[in-house]
Amino acid sequence: MDAVQIPPIGGSADGLAAVVGLRKLADQLEDAEVERAMRDGWSWSQVAEALGVTRQAVHKKHGQRLIGAGLELRRRG
Amino acid sequence: MMTIVTPPHYFGETSNRTFQVARQEARKRGSKAVEAEHLLLGLASSPTTVCGRVLIEAGLDRERIDSLLRQERRDSVAYAGVELRGGMPSVPTENSTVLELGTSANEAIRRGAAVGHAENRVRVGTDLLLGILGAELGTVPRILALAGIDRTILAERVTKARRS
């Protein structure tokens, strides 16, 4: 049986779209702010501590991108 | 007898360009995946094709779609009390990242392929557009609603334009 057709705007559709929008916003904000911190001379450990994640996690998620962006990254820390 | 196998993402001669533009749009917006809205931008970027023509006639050129996407994002996060004053922070997805097809794009492709299959012919660009327009919920239906465009009527126009 087909589900009842729901309008794409209004009610729960707006709430769920907010979830999508906020997830993307958080992802893009993280990309932008990690890059800014690294350009300001922060170490991976400092960025990780500020984000409340491990150094390995932040390096894995952002390392390749920042190297690709031509950022000179600290070898250690 | 030789069997012709259509590549999964083949939707006519212009589909390479459509997917190329879609990837560029996704990357430019910092998206980690190509979604249905990026495919829509890809189809709208070729004004000489049937898809491009129908979309532009409906007022959906690339710039308008871009503006609707921004509005949709602003409205969506505003629901949660977040105001995007300066727009979204934008960090393009680096070239080294291989962009996957997101769920909405895969669903659009699946629905589009089914259109061609049902009519027992090689897929064309309008099938992909019909696949995109087949979604009832999500970003593309939301921007169409914001623009005051009836999704079903637009789909009928696409079908009519392909047959003419």
gemmi code that builds the backbone of each chain (N, CA, C; Angstrom):
import gemmi

chains = {
    "A": [
        ("MET", (0.845, -1.204, 0.000), (0.000, 0.000, 0.000), (0.881, 1.255, 0.000)),
        ("ASP", (0.511, 2.196, -0.870), (1.292, 3.433, -0.922), (1.051, 4.272, 0.327)),
        ("ALA", (2.101, 4.925, 0.740), (1.950, 5.830, 1.881), (1.169, 7.058, 1.409)),
        ("VAL", (0.552, 7.731, 2.356), (-0.184, 8.956, 2.018), (0.830, 9.986, 1.517)),
        ("GLN", (0.495, 10.674, 0.439), (1.422, 11.679, -0.097), (1.519, 12.874, 0.844)),
        ("ILE", (2.765, 13.232, 1.131), (3.006, 14.305, 2.100), (3.612, 15.492, 1.376)),
        ("PRO", (3.126, 16.710, 1.641), (3.735, 17.877, 0.989), (5.200, 18.037, 1.417)),
        ("PRO", (6.078, 18.452, 0.474), (7.507, 18.542, 0.807), (7.860, 19.704, 1.724)),
        ("ILE", (6.906, 20.619, 1.895), (7.155, 21.799, 2.737), (6.075, 21.878, 3.807)),
        ("GLY", (6.514, 22.220, 5.036), (5.569, 22.352, 6.144), (5.629, 21.139, 7.060)),
        ("GLY", (5.259, 21.338, 8.312), (5.173, 20.250, 9.287), (6.484, 19.488, 9.470)),
        ("SER", (6.364, 18.171, 9.514), (7.548, 17.337, 9.760), (8.587, 17.460, 8.649)),
        ("ALA", (8.128, 17.752, 7.425), (9.090, 17.899, 6.306), (10.067, 19.030, 6.615)),
        ("ASP", (9.579, 20.096, 7.240), (10.462, 21.219, 7.583), (11.440, 20.818, 8.693)),
        ("GLY", (10.927, 20.069, 9.669), (11.789, 19.626, 10.768), (12.893, 18.711, 10.267)),
        ("LEU", (12.548, 17.788, 9.381), (13.555, 16.843, 8.869), (14.529, 17.560, 7.933)),
        ("ALA", (14.037, 18.535, 7.187), (14.935, 19.323, 6.319), (15.913, 20.129, 7.173)),
        ("ALA", (15.449, 20.558, 8.353), (16.341, 21.289, 9.267), (17.479, 20.370, 9.716)),
        ("VAL", (17.163, 19.101, 9.954), (18.200, 18.136, 10.349), (19.255, 18.030, 9.240)),
        ("VAL", (18.775, 17.889, 8.003), (19.693, 17.781, 6.855), (20.553, 19.040, 6.758)),
        ("GLY", (19.887, 20.190, 6.836), (20.598, 21.468, 6.714), (21.621, 21.668, 7.813)),
        ("LEU", (21.252, 21.321, 9.039), (22.174, 21.513, 10.168), (23.364, 20.562, 10.099)),
        ("ARG", (23.125, 19.326, 9.626), (24.246, 18.380, 9.461), (25.254, 18.923, 8.464)),
        ("LYS", (24.728, 19.430, 7.337), (25.630, 19.976, 6.313), (26.334, 21.215, 6.834)),
        ("LEU", (25.572, 22.032, 7.559), (26.157, 23.249, 8.129), (27.292, 22.884, 9.091)),
        ("ALA", (27.049, 21.902, 9.955), (28.073, 21.488, 10.924), (29.305, 20.937, 10.207)),
        ("ASP", (29.087, 20.126, 9.172), (30.212, 19.562, 8.408), (31.038, 20.659, 7.761)),
        ("GLN", (30.338, 21.612, 7.125), (31.060, 22.664, 6.406), (31.742, 23.625, 7.372)),
        ("LEU", (31.074, 23.868, 8.502), (31.681, 24.731, 9.513), (32.946, 24.069, 10.076)),
        ("GLU", (32.864, 22.758, 10.292), (34.040, 22.038, 10.805), (35.199, 22.128, 9.807)),
        ("ASP", (34.908, 21.878, 8.534), (35.959, 21.983, 7.502), (36.610, 23.367, 7.534)),
        ("ALA", (35.758, 24.397, 7.551), (36.264, 25.772, 7.483), (37.073, 26.128, 8.728)),
        ("GLU", (36.574, 25.742, 9.914), (37.222, 26.162, 11.161), (38.489, 25.359, 11.466)),
        ("VAL", (38.501, 24.081, 11.074), (39.734, 23.303, 11.256), (40.830, 23.891, 10.369)),
        ("GLU", (40.459, 24.223, 9.149), (41.446, 24.816, 8.236), (41.953, 26.152, 8.785)),
        ("ARG", (41.035, 26.951, 9.322), (41.437, 28.251, 9.867), (42.391, 28.071, 11.050)),
        ("ALA", (42.052, 27.144, 11.931), (42.905, 26.908, 13.106), (44.302, 26.445, 12.681)),
        ("MET", (44.352, 25.551, 11.690), (45.648, 25.039, 11.245), (46.466, 26.140, 10.569)),
        ("ARG", (45.784, 27.003, 9.836), (46.491, 28.132, 9.209), (46.992, 29.100, 10.273)),
        ("ASP", (46.284, 29.156, 11.401), (46.701, 30.019, 12.519), (47.818, 29.378, 13.348)),
        ("GLY", (48.234, 28.171, 12.962), (49.358, 27.533, 13.641), (48.981, 26.545, 14.735)),
        ("TRP", (47.707, 26.208, 14.851), (47.303, 25.217, 15.843), (47.886, 23.850, 15.453)),
        ("SER", (48.103, 23.014, 16.434), (48.555, 21.645, 16.157), (47.323, 20.743, 16.025)),
        ("TRP", (47.558, 19.547, 15.479), (46.452, 18.564, 15.371), (45.879, 18.259, 16.758)),
        ("SER", (46.781, 18.144, 17.739), (46.326, 17.798, 19.096), (45.433, 18.891, 19.677)),
        ("GLN", (45.822, 20.139, 19.416), (45.011, 21.253, 19.937), (43.629, 21.289, 19.278)),
        ("VAL", (43.608, 21.090, 17.952), (42.323, 21.066, 17.233), (41.462, 19.918, 17.762)),
        ("ALA", (42.114, 18.753, 17.942), (41.386, 17.568, 18.422), (40.801, 17.828, 19.809)),
        ("GLU", (41.614, 18.442, 20.675), (41.155, 18.707, 22.041), (39.961, 19.670, 22.039)),
        ("ALA", (40.061, 20.703, 21.190), (38.966, 21.678, 21.111), (37.682, 21.038, 20.581)),
        ("LEU", (37.833, 20.078, 19.678), (36.649, 19.424, 19.105), (36.149, 18.264, 19.964)),
        ("GLY", (36.989, 17.865, 20.931), (36.603, 16.751, 21.793), (36.689, 15.402, 21.105)),
        ("VAL", (37.640, 15.293, 20.159), (37.857, 14.011, 19.482), (39.342, 13.662, 19.558)),
        ("THR", (39.721, 12.479, 19.082), (41.135, 12.115, 19.142), (41.908, 12.806, 18.016)),
        ("ARG", (43.214, 12.902, 18.241), (44.090, 13.494, 17.232), (44.019, 12.680, 15.936)),
        ("GLN", (43.978, 11.351, 16.113), (43.918, 10.462, 14.942), (42.645, 10.716, 14.128)),
        ("ALA", (41.553, 10.927, 14.856), (40.261, 11.124, 14.163), (40.275, 12.406, 13.343)),
        ("VAL", (40.814, 13.460, 13.931), (40.799, 14.745, 13.215), (41.792, 14.710, 12.048)),
        ("HIS", (42.903, 14.023, 12.243), (43.897, 13.912, 11.174), (43.342, 13.101, 10.008)),
        ("LYS", (42.681, 12.014, 10.366), (42.109, 11.141, 9.336), (41.049, 11.888, 8.517)),
        ("LYS", (40.254, 12.693, 9.219), (39.150, 13.377, 8.548), (39.612, 14.577, 7.708)),
        ("HIS", (40.634, 15.288, 8.199), (40.989, 16.554, 7.545), (42.382, 16.606, 6.934)),
        ("GLY", (43.241, 15.639, 7.300), (44.646, 15.707, 6.885), (44.831, 15.825, 5.380)),
        ("GLN", (44.230, 14.888, 4.660), (44.392, 14.845, 3.198), (43.907, 16.143, 2.546)),
        ("ARG", (42.779, 16.613, 3.036), (42.190, 17.840, 2.462), (43.108, 19.041, 2.675)),
        ("LEU", (43.672, 19.142, 3.879), (44.501, 20.311, 4.175), (45.836, 20.241, 3.445)),
        ("ILE", (46.345, 19.031, 3.271), (47.568, 18.882, 2.475), (47.252, 19.292, 1.038)),
        ("GLY", (46.084, 18.844, 0.562), (45.622, 19.211, -0.795), (45.439, 20.714, -0.939)),
        ("ALA", (45.081, 21.374, 0.157), (44.874, 22.831, 0.124), (46.207, 23.576, 0.217)),
        ("GLY", (47.302, 22.816, 0.262), (48.637, 23.424, 0.264), (49.074, 23.933, 1.628)),
        ("LEU", (48.438, 23.422, 2.664), (48.781, 23.876, 4.002), (50.034, 23.154, 4.489)),
        ("GLU", (50.973, 23.930, 5.035), (52.153, 23.286, 5.607), (51.807, 22.855, 7.021)),
        ("LEU", (51.724, 21.550, 7.229), (51.260, 21.049, 8.510), (52.450, 20.653, 9.393)),
        ("ARG", (52.250, 20.822, 10.678), (53.280, 20.402, 11.630), (53.389, 18.879, 11.606)),
        ("ARG", (54.608, 18.389, 11.658), (54.789, 16.940, 11.617), (54.251, 16.289, 12.890)),
        ("ARG", (54.503, 16.968, 13.982), (54.112, 16.354, 15.257), (53.089, 17.245, 15.963)),
        ("GLY", (52.491, 16.655, 17.003), (51.540, 17.429, 17.819), (50.234, 17.440, 17.153)),
    ],
    "B": [
        ("MET", (24.016, -13.598, -30.939), (23.389, -12.281, -30.861), (24.114, -11.405, -29.831)),
        ("MET", (24.337, -10.161, -30.207), (25.067, -9.290, -29.307), (24.091, -8.561, -28.360)),
        ("THR", (24.453, -8.567, -27.093), (23.604, -7.852, -26.139), (24.212, -6.486, -25.863)),
        ("ILE", (23.420, -5.458, -26.009), (23.927, -4.109, -25.707), (23.613, -3.801, -24.250)),
        ("VAL", (24.681, -3.539, -23.520), (24.489, -3.218, -22.103), (24.649, -1.710, -21.921)),
        ("THR", (23.623, -1.085, -21.429), (23.696, 0.365, -21.201), (24.395, 0.620, -19.866)),
        ("PRO", (25.442, 1.471, -19.877), (26.082, 1.788, -18.597), (25.054, 2.380, -17.626)),
        ("PRO", (25.197, 2.100, -16.337), (24.165, 2.514, -15.384), (23.874, 4.010, -15.370)),
        ("HIS", (24.889, 4.817, -15.693), (24.666, 6.262, -15.635), (24.476, 6.870, -17.019)),
        ("TYR", (24.202, 6.033, -18.006), (24.032, 6.564, -19.355), (22.598, 7.044, -19.551)),
        ("PHE", (22.464, 8.326, -19.839), (21.147, 8.883, -20.147), (21.291, 9.753, -21.395)),
        ("GLY", (21.757, 9.152, -22.474), (21.902, 9.890, -23.727), (23.264, 10.540, -23.859)),
        ("GLU", (23.433, 11.182, -25.023), (24.755, 11.713, -25.389), (25.258, 12.795, -24.430)),
        ("THR", (24.337, 13.519, -23.826), (24.776, 14.634, -22.987), (24.954, 14.237, -21.520)),
        ("SER", (24.776, 12.943, -21.227), (24.812, 12.565, -19.806), (26.204, 12.729, -19.182)),
        ("ASN", (27.256, 12.582, -20.000), (28.597, 12.797, -19.446), (28.734, 14.219, -18.919)),
        ("ARG", (28.245, 15.164, -19.722), (28.322, 16.570, -19.303), (27.448, 16.813, -18.069)),
        ("THR", (26.268, 16.214, -18.063), (25.369, 16.378, -16.915), (26.052, 15.937, -15.631)),
        ("PHE", (26.658, 14.747, -15.668), (27.302, 14.222, -14.462), (28.560, 15.021, -14.120)),
        ("GLN", (29.248, 15.498, -15.155), (30.453, 16.314, -14.909), (30.073, 17.616, -14.199)),
        ("VAL", (29.037, 18.282, -14.703), (28.581, 19.533, -14.067), (28.067, 19.236, -12.657)),
        ("ALA", (27.342, 18.117, -12.511), (26.803, 17.746, -11.197), (27.937, 17.558, -10.184)),
        ("ARG", (29.011, 16.903, -10.619), (30.166, 16.704, -9.719), (30.801, 18.039, -9.363)),
        ("GLN", (30.934, 18.910, -10.376), (31.527, 20.242, -10.120), (30.674, 21.021, -9.117)),
        ("GLU", (29.360, 20.964, -9.299), (28.456, 21.699, -8.414), (28.530, 21.151, -6.986)),
        ("ALA", (28.585, 19.826, -6.877), (28.667, 19.201, -5.553), (29.964, 19.617, -4.868)),
        ("ARG", (31.053, 19.563, -5.628), (32.383, 19.906, -5.086), (32.433, 21.360, -4.640)),
        ("LYS", (31.903, 22.230, -5.514), (31.912, 23.665, -5.240), (31.170, 23.978, -3.930)),
        ("ARG", (30.123, 23.200, -3.658), (29.306, 23.438, -2.474), (29.813, 22.695, -1.246)),
        ("GLY", (30.963, 22.049, -1.381), (31.529, 21.337, -0.238), (30.799, 20.053, 0.085)),
        ("SER", (30.007, 19.554, -0.860), (29.256, 18.316, -0.614), (30.184, 17.115, -0.803)),
        ("LYS", (29.973, 16.101, 0.020), (30.808, 14.898, -0.084), (30.194, 13.886, -1.046)),
        ("ALA", (29.008, 14.197, -1.547), (28.336, 13.290, -2.488), (27.551, 14.098, -3.510)),
        ("VAL", (27.355, 13.491, -4.678), (26.512, 14.113, -5.704), (25.066, 13.758, -5.377)),
        ("GLU", (24.246, 14.782, -5.203), (22.839, 14.548, -4.867), (21.952, 14.944, -6.055)),
        ("ALA", (20.655, 14.664, -5.912), (19.710, 14.921, -7.012), (19.718, 16.388, -7.447)),
        ("GLU", (19.893, 17.296, -6.477), (19.876, 18.722, -6.843), (21.076, 19.082, -7.729)),
        ("HIS", (22.187, 18.374, -7.547), (23.354, 18.628, -8.397), (23.106, 18.097, -9.811)),
        ("LEU", (22.397, 16.973, -9.905), (22.043, 16.435, -11.226), (21.084, 17.398, -11.935)),
        ("LEU", (20.180, 17.994, -11.162), (19.246, 18.967, -11.743), (20.022, 20.165, -12.302)),
        ("LEU", (21.013, 20.627, -11.546), (21.863, 21.726, -12.021), (22.596, 21.305, -13.291)),
        ("GLY", (23.034, 20.056, -13.321), (23.731, 19.523, -14.505), (22.830, 19.549, -15.727)),
        ("LEU", (21.591, 19.124, -15.563), (20.651, 19.096, -16.692), (20.291, 20.513, -17.139)),
        ("ALA", (20.201, 21.432, -16.180), (19.832, 22.820, -16.508), (20.971, 23.570, -17.193)),
        ("SER", (22.166, 23.003, -17.121), (23.331, 23.727, -17.666), (23.493, 23.550, -19.176)),
        ("SER", (22.648, 22.738, -19.789), (22.708, 22.570, -21.251), (21.410, 23.064, -21.869)),
        ("PRO", (21.327, 24.385, -22.143), (20.058, 24.966, -22.604), (19.590, 24.463, -23.966)),
        ("THR", (20.488, 23.822, -24.725), (20.074, 23.371, -26.060), (19.417, 21.988, -26.021)),
        ("THR", (19.492, 21.303, -24.885), (18.872, 19.982, -24.790), (17.383, 20.128, -24.434)),
        ("VAL", (16.640, 19.036, -24.593), (15.210, 19.069, -24.242), (15.054, 19.409, -22.754)),
        ("CYS", (15.868, 18.759, -21.924), (15.786, 19.005, -20.469), (16.072, 20.464, -20.149)),
        ("GLY", (17.160, 20.972, -20.718), (17.560, 22.358, -20.454), (16.450, 23.311, -20.868)),
        ("ARG", (15.880, 23.038, -22.031), (14.824, 23.912, -22.551), (13.599, 23.909, -21.633)),
        ("VAL", (13.158, 22.708, -21.254), (11.956, 22.610, -20.404), (12.203, 23.290, -19.054)),
        ("LEU", (13.384, 23.039, -18.495), (13.684, 23.632, -17.185), (13.726, 25.159, -17.275)),
        ("ILE", (14.371, 25.652, -18.323), (14.495, 27.104, -18.471), (13.124, 27.733, -18.718)),
        ("GLU", (12.298, 27.050, -19.526), (10.929, 27.550, -19.760), (10.119, 27.603, -18.460)),
        ("ALA", (10.454, 26.698, -17.545), (9.760, 26.678, -16.240), (10.380, 27.679, -15.261)),
        ("GLY", (11.381, 28.408, -15.740), (12.042, 29.404, -14.890), (13.157, 28.813, -14.056)),
        ("LEU", (13.581, 27.595, -14.405), (14.607, 26.929, -13.593), (15.943, 26.888, -14.328)),
        ("ASP", (16.535, 28.052, -14.544), (17.900, 28.019, -15.078), (18.861, 27.788, -13.901)),
        ("ARG", (20.130, 27.639, -14.234), (21.113, 27.268, -13.204), (21.148, 28.272, -12.052)),
        ("GLU", (21.090, 29.547, -12.401), (21.170, 30.599, -11.368), (19.953, 30.542, -10.444)),
        ("ARG", (18.785, 30.313, -11.039), (17.549, 30.258, -10.242), (17.581, 29.035, -9.321)),
        ("ILE", (18.053, 27.919, -9.825), (18.133, 26.715, -8.978), (19.100, 26.979, -7.829)),
        ("ASP", (20.215, 27.612, -8.148), (21.204, 27.939, -7.126), (20.574, 28.833, -6.053)),
        ("SER", (19.836, 29.834, -6.484), (19.210, 30.750, -5.540), (18.144, 30.028, -4.695)),
        ("LEU", (17.387, 29.132, -5.321), (16.376, 28.359, -4.575), (17.040, 27.433, -3.551)),
        ("LEU", (18.181, 26.860, -3.921), (18.888, 25.969, -2.987), (19.361, 26.750, -1.763)),
        ("ARG", (19.827, 27.966, -2.004), (20.271, 28.809, -0.876), (19.083, 29.151, 0.024)),
        ("GLN", (17.977, 29.504, -0.619), (16.772, 29.852, 0.145), (16.289, 28.645, 0.963)),
        ("GLU", (16.311, 27.484, 0.329), (15.840, 26.268, 1.018), (16.706, 26.000, 2.237)),
        ("ARG", (18.015, 26.168, 2.089), (18.928, 25.925, 3.203), (18.688, 26.927, 4.328)),
        ("ARG", (18.539, 28.198, 3.930), (18.276, 29.247, 4.938), (16.988, 28.946, 5.695)),
        ("ASP", (15.925, 28.627, 4.953), (14.621, 28.349, 5.571), (14.693, 27.117, 6.468)),
        ("SER", (15.405, 26.092, 5.999), (15.451, 24.829, 6.752), (16.135, 25.008, 8.101)),
        ("VAL", (17.294, 25.663, 8.104), (17.998, 25.812, 9.381), (17.298, 26.842, 10.271)),
        ("ALA", (16.564, 27.767, 9.649), (15.812, 28.764, 10.425), (14.755, 28.062, 11.286)),
        ("TYR", (14.262, 26.927, 10.810), (13.276, 26.140, 11.566), (13.851, 25.778, 12.940)),
        ("ALA", (15.171, 25.549, 12.962), (15.834, 25.188, 14.222), (16.402, 26.412, 14.930)),
        ("GLY", (16.035, 27.595, 14.466), (16.457, 28.821, 15.126), (17.832, 29.320, 14.716)),
        ("VAL", (18.349, 28.773, 13.619), (19.679, 29.196, 13.160), (19.519, 30.163, 11.993)),
        ("GLU", (20.146, 31.317, 12.138), (20.057, 32.302, 11.069), (21.371, 32.335, 10.293)),
        ("LEU", (21.294, 32.099, 8.996), (22.509, 32.123, 8.168), (22.684, 33.527, 7.608)),
        ("ARG", (23.381, 34.359, 8.374), (23.518, 35.761, 7.943), (24.450, 35.892, 6.747)),
        ("GLY", (25.580, 35.253, 6.844), (26.549, 35.406, 5.749), (26.522, 34.215, 4.810)),
        ("GLY", (25.456, 33.433, 4.820), (25.408, 32.225, 3.992), (26.179, 31.100, 4.654)),
        ("MET", (26.241, 29.967, 3.980), (26.937, 28.802, 4.527), (28.435, 29.005, 4.401)),
        ("PRO", (29.217, 28.544, 5.402), (30.666, 28.566, 5.207), (30.982, 27.636, 4.046)),
        ("SER", (31.822, 28.084, 3.142), (32.029, 27.275, 1.946), (33.477, 26.826, 1.804)),
        ("VAL", (33.687, 25.541, 1.939), (35.004, 24.954, 1.689), (34.797, 23.910, 0.595)),
        ("PRO", (35.250, 24.200, -0.631), (35.026, 23.236, -1.708), (35.643, 21.883, -1.365)),
        ("THR", (34.982, 20.825, -1.782), (35.525, 19.483, -1.565), (36.759, 19.325, -2.448)),
        ("GLU", (37.841, 18.871, -1.845), (39.104, 18.790, -2.572), (39.021, 17.804, -3.729)),
        ("ASN", (39.853, 18.071, -4.744), (39.815, 17.243, -5.950), (40.198, 15.794, -5.684)),
        ("SER", (40.964, 15.569, -4.601), (41.436, 14.201, -4.332), (40.296, 13.318, -3.808)),
        ("THR", (39.228, 13.942, -3.331), (38.103, 13.155, -2.827), (37.229, 12.686, -3.985)),
        ("VAL", (37.028, 11.380, -4.045), (36.130, 10.842, -5.076), (34.702, 11.028, -4.568)),
        ("LEU", (33.916, 11.755, -5.328), (32.544, 12.003, -4.891), (31.668, 10.805, -5.230)),
        ("GLU", (31.029, 10.285, -4.217), (30.082, 9.181, -4.424), (28.750, 9.774, -4.878)),
        ("LEU", (27.904, 8.909, -5.404), (26.531, 9.346, -5.665), (25.751, 9.187, -4.372)),
        ("GLY", (25.075, 10.242, -3.965), (24.272, 10.177, -2.751), (22.976, 9.410, -2.998)),
        ("THR", (22.251, 9.164, -1.932), (21.014, 8.377, -2.037), (20.011, 9.021, -2.985)),
        ("SER", (19.851, 10.360, -2.870), (18.842, 11.008, -3.719), (19.219, 10.900, -5.197)),
        ("ALA", (20.522, 10.957, -5.516), (20.962, 10.821, -6.911), (20.758, 9.384, -7.387)),
        ("ASN", (21.119, 8.426, -6.551), (20.940, 7.023, -6.940), (19.471, 6.688, -7.167)),
        ("GLU", (18.623, 7.238, -6.317), (17.182, 6.989, -6.476), (16.668, 7.617, -7.775)),
        ("ALA", (17.161, 8.841, -8.079), (16.752, 9.516, -9.315), (17.188, 8.694, -10.532)),
        ("ILE", (18.402, 8.153, -10.472), (18.926, 7.335, -11.578), (18.086, 6.063, -11.726)),
        ("ARG", (17.776, 5.447, -10.587), (16.975, 4.206, -10.618), (15.595, 4.476, -11.227)),
        ("ARG", (14.957, 5.553, -10.777), (13.624, 5.873, -11.310), (13.713, 6.241, -12.791)),
        ("GLY", (14.762, 7.004, -13.156), (14.940, 7.426, -14.545), (15.174, 6.231, -15.459)),
        ("ALA", (16.001, 5.298, -15.005), (16.283, 4.093, -15.803), (15.000, 3.294, -16.011)),
        ("ALA", (14.142, 3.296, -15.007), (12.884, 2.541, -15.099), (11.958, 3.137, -16.160)),
        ("VAL", (12.054, 4.466, -16.364), (11.210, 5.119, -17.379), (11.581, 4.589, -18.764)),
        ("GLY", (12.892, 4.595, -19.068), (13.358, 4.101, -20.358), (13.039, 2.627, -20.528)),
        ("HIS", (13.250, 1.873, -19.466), (13.030, 0.420, -19.500), (11.556, 0.110, -19.780)),
        ("ALA", (10.671, 0.868, -19.138), (9.222, 0.626, -19.300), (8.791, 0.856, -20.741)),
        ("GLU", (9.513, 1.755, -21.429), (9.146, 2.041, -22.823), (10.035, 1.271, -23.787)),
        ("ASN", (10.866, 0.379, -23.236), (11.700, -0.520, -24.031), (12.569, 0.234, -25.044)),
        ("ARG", (13.267, 1.234, -24.560), (14.160, 2.006, -25.436), (15.400, 2.428, -24.659)),
        ("VAL", (16.370, 2.943, -25.414), (17.602, 3.429, -24.786), (17.262, 4.658, -23.956)),
        ("ARG", (17.904, 4.762, -22.799), (17.619, 5.892, -21.918), (18.039, 7.225, -22.535)),
        ("VAL", (17.302, 8.254, -22.208), (17.647, 9.614, -22.666), (17.634, 10.563, -21.469)),
        ("GLY", (18.129, 11.778, -21.716), (18.263, 12.752, -20.632), (16.970, 13.035, -19.897)),
        ("THR", (15.856, 13.062, -20.649), (14.575, 13.375, -20.009), (14.185, 12.288, -18.995)),
        ("ASP", (14.670, 11.071, -19.214), (14.372, 10.002, -18.235), (15.001, 10.351, -16.885)),
        ("LEU", (16.235, 10.863, -16.954), (16.913, 11.244, -15.703), (16.148, 12.383, -15.021)),
        ("LEU", (15.713, 13.349, -15.842), (14.951, 14.469, -15.266), (13.659, 13.953, -14.625)),
        ("LEU", (12.988, 13.019, -15.294), (11.766, 12.447, -14.712), (12.090, 11.692, -13.423)),
        ("GLY", (13.246, 11.047, -13.407), (13.681, 10.352, -12.189), (13.891, 11.325, -11.040)),
        ("ILE", (14.473, 12.480, -11.359), (14.696, 13.518, -10.333), (13.351, 14.063, -9.853)),
        ("LEU", (12.461, 14.316, -10.807), (11.153, 14.887, -10.463), (10.245, 13.868, -9.776)),
        ("GLY", (10.630, 12.618, -9.809), (9.825, 11.557, -9.185), (9.905, 11.544, -7.665)),
        ("ALA", (10.877, 12.257, -7.103), (10.989, 12.291, -5.630), (9.866, 13.144, -5.048)),
        ("GLU", (9.239, 12.641, -4.010), (8.134, 13.382, -3.392), (8.612, 14.263, -2.238)),
        ("LEU", (9.715, 13.849, -1.627), (10.237, 14.577, -0.468), (11.736, 14.811, -0.642)),
        ("GLY", (12.241, 15.797, 0.071), (13.675, 16.073, -0.004), (13.944, 17.410, -0.663)),
        ("THR", (15.197, 17.673, -0.938), (15.618, 19.015, -1.365), (14.978, 19.458, -2.685)),
        ("VAL", (14.992, 18.588, -3.713), (14.447, 19.017, -5.011), (12.945, 19.320, -4.923)),
        ("PRO", (12.130, 18.426, -4.340), (10.711, 18.791, -4.201), (10.511, 20.069, -3.399)),
        ("ARG", (11.377, 20.312, -2.427), (11.246, 21.520, -1.613), (11.547, 22.782, -2.431)),
        ("ILE", (12.576, 22.729, -3.273), (12.881, 23.958, -4.044), (11.810, 24.190, -5.119)),
        ("LEU", (11.251, 23.099, -5.641), (10.168, 23.272, -6.624), (8.957, 23.907, -5.948)),
        ("ALA", (8.651, 23.449, -4.745), (7.521, 24.018, -4.005), (7.783, 25.492, -3.682)),
        ("LEU", (9.017, 25.795, -3.305), (9.363, 27.194, -3.017), (9.166, 28.076, -4.247)),
        ("ALA", (9.464, 27.498, -5.420), (9.336, 28.263, -6.663), (7.894, 28.277, -7.162)),
        ("GLY", (7.025, 27.563, -6.469), (5.616, 27.513, -6.888), (5.414, 26.661, -8.129)),
        ("ILE", (6.321, 25.695, -8.331), (6.231, 24.838, -9.526), (5.603, 23.501, -9.141)),
        ("ASP", (4.580, 23.108, -9.880), (3.935, 21.820, -9.647), (4.799, 20.735, -10.296)),
        ("ARG", (5.314, 19.858, -9.470), (6.241, 18.807, -9.899), (5.611, 17.890, -10.958)),
        ("THR", (4.349, 17.558, -10.753), (3.662, 16.639, -11.664), (3.450, 17.284, -13.030)),
        ("ILE", (3.057, 18.564, -13.009), (2.839, 19.265, -14.282), (4.164, 19.407, -15.034)),
        ("LEU", (5.227, 19.701, -14.295), (6.545, 19.826, -14.931), (6.958, 18.481, -15.547)),
        ("ALA", (6.697, 17.402, -14.841), (7.034, 16.061, -15.360), (6.234, 15.772, -16.630)),
        ("GLU", (4.979, 16.184, -16.652), (4.153, 15.972, -17.862), (4.742, 16.754, -19.035)),
        ("ARG", (5.203, 17.965, -18.748), (5.810, 18.792, -19.811), (7.077, 18.129, -20.354)),
        ("VAL", (7.845, 17.517, -19.452), (9.093, 16.841, -19.863), (8.755, 15.690, -20.808)),
        ("THR", (7.767, 14.898, -20.438), (7.378, 13.752, -21.258), (6.881, 14.228, -22.628)),
        ("LYS", (6.073, 15.278, -22.607), (5.520, 15.811, -23.858), (6.647, 16.336, -24.753)),
        ("ALA", (7.594, 17.043, -24.149), (8.701, 17.630, -24.923), (9.570, 16.534, -25.548)),
        ("ARG", (9.759, 15.425, -24.844), (10.569, 14.337, -25.403), (9.885, 13.711, -26.611)),
        ("ARG", (8.579, 13.603, -26.538), (7.833, 12.932, -27.602), (7.619, 13.830, -28.821)),
        ("SER", (7.763, 15.159, -28.627), (7.478, 16.056, -29.769), (8.695, 16.182, -30.661)),
    ],
}
model = gemmi.Model(1)
for chain_id, residues in chains.items():
    chain = gemmi.Chain(chain_id)
    for i, (resn, *xyz) in enumerate(residues, 1):
        res = gemmi.Residue()
        res.name, res.seqid = resn, gemmi.SeqId(i, " ")
        for name, pos in zip(("N", "CA", "C"), xyz):
            atom = gemmi.Atom()
            atom.name, atom.element = name, gemmi.Element(name[0])
            atom.pos, atom.b_iso = gemmi.Position(*pos), 0.0
            res.add_atom(atom)
        chain.add_residue(res)
    model.add_chain(chain)
structure = gemmi.Structure()
structure.add_model(model)
structure.setup_entities()
